[in-house]
């Protein structure tokens, strides 16, 4: 997807969120929302809260000077040192939403997507640094795709989270570019979801360059 197509990036982010949101509202998922997820110490509800929280970064994004620009790899490697802060913020949000959980998620997404529609600037500042706008939106899609797959693996006996092929392909290609930036080599040839899991540290991999974040 060309980086000069901000409307398409924004629409893809919204479409992928609404697909996850519809899955989460299905009765079988609602009945299992307090089940442990594949992420240690996190429930399915916590994972969904984390996805809602990812939209707060969109709402807080501001225009930024291009001189401070970071790559996607440089941006996402900041996740590890912020893991404790992210986990704490997620649990606090989940507790705050309480009985209004789903309507609260809807409001966070609405505010984030509205803010994004009012942010035409080509370079923006997110929580972990400055990125091109398209790359910043891609990091939000990465959250949805990686954690959407986490949700599928957390409830393997239920219908999988509907991950949109275009979103999966974009995230896989972005992580392949990040791998090339780190190693100077093409990424291993794998199907998109298998590659995303390896790059995101969801499955063991003998490659010393993995996971990327």
C-alpha positions, 0 to 999 in steps of 0.5 A: 500500500503506497504511503501517500494513501492515508485514507486507505490506511485509516479505513483499514485500521477502522475496518480491522477494529470493527471486525475484532469488535464484532467477534468480541461481542459474540455470545461465546466470546462474552461467556469466556471473556475472563478466561486466561489468554496466551499472554501470561497474566492477561485475560481475554478481557485484558487483551481487548482492553489493551486494543481499546487503549491503543486508540488513546495513542492515536488520540494523543498523536500530534504533528512533529518535525521530520528531523526527529523521524524514526523507523517502525523498527526503532519505534516498536523496539521501545515496547519492551522497556515500556512493557510494565507501564503498558500492562499496568495501564491496560489493567487500570483501563479494564478496571475503570471500564467495569460494567461499561466495558464494550461501550467504553471500548467503542468510545475509545475507538471512536475518539481515536479514529475521529482524531486520526481523521483530523490529523492530515500531517505527514509526520506525527509524534506517538508515545514512542517517538516520531514516525511518518503518519502512515507508519504510525497507523501501521503500528496501530494495525500491528497491535490489532493483527498481533493481538487479534491472533493472540485472541484466536490462540487464546480461545482455539475452540471458538471461531477465529478473530477475522483478520483482514487479508490486507491488514495481515499482508501490510503488517507482515510486509512491515515486519519484513522491512524491519527485519531487513533493517536489522539484519541486512537480509530478506526475511525468512520465507513463511506464510504471513501469520507464521512470520508475524508470530515469529517476528512478534515473539509469539513462537520460538525461533532459532533466528537470533534476530528474532523477535523484533520487539 
